[in-house]
Amino acid sequence: MNDLLENLAEVEARIQSACTLSGRNRDEVTLVAVSKKHPVERLREAYDAGLRLFGENRVQEAMAKMPELPSSIEWHLIGHLQTNKVKPVVFSEFTLIHSVDSEKLLMALENESAEQGRVQPILLQVNVSGEGSKFGLEPGILLPLLEKAMQCHHLDIQGLMTMPPLAEDPEKAAPHFAKLRDLRNEAARASGFPLPFLSMGMSHDLQVAIREGATHVRVGTDIFGARKG
C-alpha cells in the first residue's frame, strides 16, 4: 500500500507541475488509472488510496473485476474493441470508451446502445502517427465519420484519443499530441460537436501531453508498478 501511495503522490505532483507550467487548472486533467493485468486486491488498494477511475484494456478482464469492487468506481475501456464484444461493453455501462476506431464499430455501438436504451459516451481513436501497428482512424477519415456520427442518437462523441509511437524521449510524442489537438479543433469547428476531451499521454509522457492539451492521461506503470505477464 505504501508504494502505491508514494507512486500516486508522485504522479499527482507531475500532473500538477505540468498544469502549472501550461497555465491550466488541475481539474482540467483527469487521471485514468490503467489497471489491466493487475489483480483485484491491487485495485482495492488504489481505491483506498483515493482512486475512483480505472481504465481496462480487455472487456472480459474488466467484467470479472467489476463485481468484486465498489460500485462507485468509474470504468473506462481504453483498449481495442472488437464488434463481437459490443453487447457486454454497453451492458456493463463503461462510463467512456476511448477506442472507437472504425465506422463498423461506431454503428455496432449505436445499434446496441439503442437496443439497451442508453446513450454511450465514446472517443474516436485516431492514428496520427500513421504506424501500421497502431489501431485508429486515418486522420482524413475523421470528418466523414463525424458526419455519420451526427446521425447516431445513442452515442455521445466526447472527443478523440491517440497513442504516439514508443520513444524514450517524451518530447518525441509532442508533435503527435499537437496533431490530435489540431484535428480536434478542426473537427469541432466543421462538425458542430464540441469534442472537449483529448485522451493522450501515459506514464512516461504525461507532462508533454498535458502541455499539448490532454484532458485525460492514462497512467498504469507509474501507479501500480510493472505488470506481470
N, C-alpha and C positions, 0 to 999 in steps of 0.2 A: 504493500500500500504506500509506503513512504516513497519508493522510487517513482510511483505513478504521480503522487502529489508533486514531487520535485519536477518531474517531466512536464506536467501540466502547467506549473508555475513558470517554467522556462519558455514554453510555447506561448503562454499568455503574454509574457514580457516581450517576446519578439513581435507578436501581433500589435501590442500597444505601441512599441517603438516605431514600427512601420507606419501605423496610423498617424502618429505624431509627426513623423518626418514628411508624410504626404499631406498633412493638413486635413486629415479625415478624423471623424469621430469613431471611437472604438465600437460603438453599436452599429456601425455600417458594415461590419465584417462578422460573419457567422462562422464559427468553428465547427466543422463536421469531423467528429472523431471516427476515424476509419478502423472498424473493429473486425474486419474479415480475418478468419483463421485464429482469432483469439477466443478462448473459452468463456462461457457464461460467467464464471467466477471472476475473471478479469474485468468483464463489463460491469459486474456488480461493484467492484472496487472503484471503477471510473464513475459510476453513478453516485456512490457515496462521496466521491471527491467533488461532485457538483455537475458532472456532465449529464446532459439530457438529450443530446442529439448524436445519433450513431449512424455511420454510413457503412452499408454492406454491399459487397460485390455480387454475391450469389443469392438467388431467390430462396433456394431450399435451406441454405445455412441461416439466412435471416429468419425465415419462418420457424425454424427449430428453436431459435433463441427467443423470439418474441414472447411466447407464453411463460418463459422462465424468468422474465424480468418485469420491472414495474410498468404499468400501463401508461405512466406519464412520460415515458421515453418517446421521442420523435425519431422515426426511422426514415432514412433516405436510401434509395437504391442508386449506387454510383457506378456499378459495373454494367457490362454489355448485357442487354436484354434480348432474348430470343422471343419471337412471336408466340411460340407454344407455351411460354411462361406468363403471358399477359394476364390470364384469368386469375391465377393466385396472387399476382402482384397487386392488381386492383382490389381484390378481395381483402388482402392484408392491409390495405389503406396506408401505403407508404405516403408520407407527407409530401415527398418530392422525388421524382425520377429524373436523374441528371443526364441520362444516356440515351435519349431518343435520337436515333441516327439514320432513319430511313422513312420514306413515305409509307411503306408497308407496315412498319411498327407504329407509326403515328395513327393510321387508320384502324389497326387492331386495337390500340388503346382506346380510341374514340368509341368503337363499337362495343367493347367490353364495358367501358365506363357507362355507356348508355344503358346496356343490359342490366348493370348493377345499380343504376340510378344514382350515380355520383359524378362529381367533377374531379378529374385527376390533374393535379399540378405537375408540370413537366418542364424540363430544359431540353433544348436541342443541342446535341453534341456535334461540334464542328471540327473537322480535321484540318486545322490551319497550317500544319507543317507539310501536308501532302505525303507523309510517310505511309507506305503501303501496309505496314504492320499495325497501324492505328485505325480504330473504328472512328466513325464520324462522317458527317456530310461534307462534300466538297463545298467550299465557300460559295461557288457560283449557283449551287442548288438551294441555298438558304432562302432567298426571297421567293422563288416559286413555291417552296414548301410552306412558307408562312402564309402565302395566299390560300393554299389548301387548308391550312390550319384555321384560318379565319372562318371557315365553314363548319368547324368542329365545335359543337355546343357542349361537349362533355370533357373538354380538355382546357386547362388554363396554362398557356405558354408563358412562363415567367422569365425566360432568359436563355442564355447559352452556356455551354460547358466546353472545355478543351483540355487536352493533355499534350504538352510540348514534348519534343524529343528529349530523351535522357541525356543529361550533360552534367559533368562535375561542377562546372561553373554556373551558379544560378543565374547570372546575368545573360547567359545564352538563351534563357527562356523568355527574356523581356520582349523581343520582337514578336514572338508568338502570342503572348498575352496582350500586347498592344494591338495586334491584328484582330484578335477576338473582340476587344473593346470597340475598335473602329467598325467592325462588322455589325456589332450590336447597335451602335449609334445609327449606322446607315439603315439597318433593317427596321429599327424603331421608327425612324422618320418615314420610310417608304410604306410600312405596313399599318401603322397606327397602333401596333402593340407597344406598350411601354418597355417591356423586356428589362425589368430592373435588375435581374440577377446575372452575375458573371461568376460561374464556378470554375476556378482555376487556381493552381498553386497547391503544392504538397509540402511535406516536411522540409525539404532542402531549399525550396524556392518560394516559400510563402511570403516572405518580405517583398520580393520583387513583384509577385502577383498583386499584393495589396497596393504597392506603388502604382501599378498599371490599372488598378480599378476593380480588383476582385471583391466580390461581396460574400463569397463562400470559399474557404480554404479547406482542403481535405487532408487531414493530418492523421497518420497512423503510427508509423515507426517512432516518431519523436514523443508520442504519448505512451504507447503500450510497449515499446521496445520491438526488437526484431521478431517477426512471425516465425512460427515453427512449421516447416513443411511448405 
